[in-house]
Amino acid sequence: MKNFVEPSRFKINVLLIMMTIFCFSLSAFRYYISDTKVFLFLNWNLFLAWIPLLLSSFVLAFNIRSKISLVFIIIIWILFFPNSPYILTDLFHLRARNSIPVWYDLIVILSYAWTGLICGFISLNDIEKKLSYYGKKNSINGIIVFFLFMSSFGVYLGRFLRWNSWDVLNNPFGLFSDIVVRFIYPMEYTKTWGVTLLMGIMLNFMYFTFKWSGISEEKELRPGSKSLNGLEQF
């Protein structure tokens, strides 16, 4: 059967690849001109932002139906998903430098941040589509909101406490300790919850604007369903 979402998804993937190449070109040119490695780390951050999209694309492409496999992949996806909005916080590195004008560095960071964020939102939309087979719309929306707040908490852990996704394996007890103490004594960690709450609200506004604007409104038609034009898939 034909899948009407494939052409649009192909265009999105091509666009994301072009955006990634553009980002790399900006940082490479900056390195060539200034002979400094100031923003080369953004390439690694963007690579990490691609991982959730690759995972969600795998889930849809291979139509993963096993609940155990799906839960396992989503858990891994959750660990890497905060890397997508995390690049927004790299704006902390923006400041005037003698070798490169600040406006150029602003464009560099914003380009990486936007590309990473779109990778994350598309992957989240993929997960939402997959979960829609297993629950009601309102329940799925609640899960998505929860994921976005979890992501903002993950951004806090990465930006301010310097934890990484793989520390779940490298240092699980240290990571667990830093997380648990903030739930046990929330009033002693107002910065944690301030960042989590406000960034979570911002990410929810951004994602649902992205979703409801029609950018991600392609319908993943099920067998036997009809397209928007009333034509059956065949």
N, C-alpha and C positions, 0 to 999 in steps of 0.2 A: 504493500500500500504506500501511496505517496504521503509524505509528511509535510504539511504546509509551513512548518516552522523552520525547515532546513535551510531554504534560501536566505531568510533573514538572519539566522544564526551564523551562517557562513559569512555573511557581510559583516556581522558584528565581530566575529573572530578575526577576519582580515583587518578590520579597523583597529582592533586592539593590538594586533601584531605591528601595524604601522605606527600606532601611538608609542608602543614599546621601543621600536627602532628609533623614533624621533627622540624619545627620552635618552636613550643610549647615546645618540649623536650629540645631544646637548652636553652631556657630561664628558664625552670624549673630546669635543671641541674645547670645553673649558679646561680640561687637563692639558691639551696641546698648547693652549694660549698661556696658561698660568704656570704650567709645570708643577701643579699641586694636586693632591688627591682628595681635596676637601669633600667633594660630593660623589665620589665614586662608590661610596657605601650605599647610595640610593639604588644602584643596580641590584645589589643583593636584596634590599628591602622590596624592590619590585618583583624580583624572582619569587620571594616568599608570598607576595600578594597574588601571584599567579597560581599557587598551589591549590587554594580552595576552588578556583575556577576549573582547574584540571580534574579535581576530584568530583565536582558536581557534574561536569561534562561526561566523565566516565560513567557515573550513575545513570544519566539519561541515555547515553549512547548505547550502553549495553543493557538498558532496561532492567536494572537490578531489582528483583522482586523478593528475594529472600529477606525476611525481616531482620534476621541476625546479621547478614552481610550489610544491609542498609544501615542498621544501627551502628555497626562497627565503622563504616565509612563516615557516617555523620559525626561520630565522636572525633575521628581524626580531623575531619573538616572543621569542627568547632575549635580545635586546638590551633589551627592555622588561619582561621577566618579573621581574627583581630589584626593580622599583618596587613590586611587591605586598608582599613581606615587608619592604621598606625602611621602611615606616611604623612598624613595630615599634620602630625605633631613634629615632623622634621622642619616645619617652619620655625621652630625654636633655633635652628642653626642659621637663620637669615640675619646677616649683619653686614655692614660696609667693610669691604676688603680692598686693599690697594690695587690688586692685580686685575680684578674683574668688577664691573659696575654692579651695584646691588640689584638693579632692575633685571639683569640677566640671571642672577642667582634666584630671584623670585620666580621667573619663568621656569627655570630648571625644577625647582621644588614643586611648584604648582602642577607642572606637567606630570611628574612622577606621582604626586598625590592623587590627581584626577584619574590617571590610568589605573592605579592600584584600587581606588575606590570603585570605579566602574567594574573592574574584575570581581571585586567583592560583591557588589550589588547583583551582578548577573548570576554569580554562583549562588547567592542567597535566593534569588528568584527560581533557580533550578531546583534547589532543595524544597522550596515552597511548593512548586509544581508536583514534585514527587510525593511530598507529604499529603497533598490534597487527595490522594487516592485512599488515604487511611483515616481521614478525619473530616469534620465539618469545617466550613470556611472560617467561622469565628474562632474556633479552637486553633486552627493553623495560624491565623493572624496573631493570636496570643503567643504562640510559640515563636513566631518571627520577631515580635516585639521583645520577647525574652532573650532570643539570640543576640539581638542588637545591643541590649544592655549588658549581656555577658561579654560581648565584643568590646564595649567601652571599658569594662572592668579589665579585660585583657590588655587593652591599650595602656591603661594605667600601670599594670604590672610590668609591661615592657618599657615604657618611657621613664617611669620614676623609680622602679625597683630593679630594672634591667634584667628581668626574666625573659627567657626565650621559649618558643613553643616546644623545643626538644628538651627543655629542662624537666619536663614531665618524666623523662627517662633518665636524664643526667643527674638531677638533684630533686627527686620528687618530695622528699621529706622537708627540705628547705622551702620549696615552693608551697607545699601544703601548709607549713607553719605560718608563712607570711599571709596566706589567704584566710586561714581559720582565725588567727588573732584579730583580724579586722572584722570578722563577724561576731566574735565574742565581745570585743570592746569597740563597738562602732563609733562611740562618741570621742574616742581618742584618735580616730583616724578620719577626721572630717574632710581632709583633702582627698582621700581615697573615694569617699562617697560623693563628694562634690564633683569630682572629675567624672565618675561613673554615671551619676544622675544627669548632669548637664550634657555630657557628650552622648549619652544614650538617647536623650530626648532629641538632640541635633541629628543623630544618625537615623532615628525613626522618621523624623520629618523629611530628611533627604531621601531615604529609601522609598517611603510611600509616595513622595512626589515623583520620584523616578518611575515607580510602578504604575501609578494612576495617571501619569501624563501620557501613557500610551506607548512609551518606549519599549516596555516589556510586556505588552498586552497580547502577544501572539498566543493563540490557543493551541495547546498540545492536544490534538484531537485523538480520541480513543477509537478503537476498532468499531466500525458501524456508525460513528457519529457523522455529522454533517458540517461542512464549512460554513462560513458566514454568508456565502452566496447561495446556500441551500444545496450545493452540489455534493454528492457523496464522494468520499475518497475511494479510489480504486487503483 
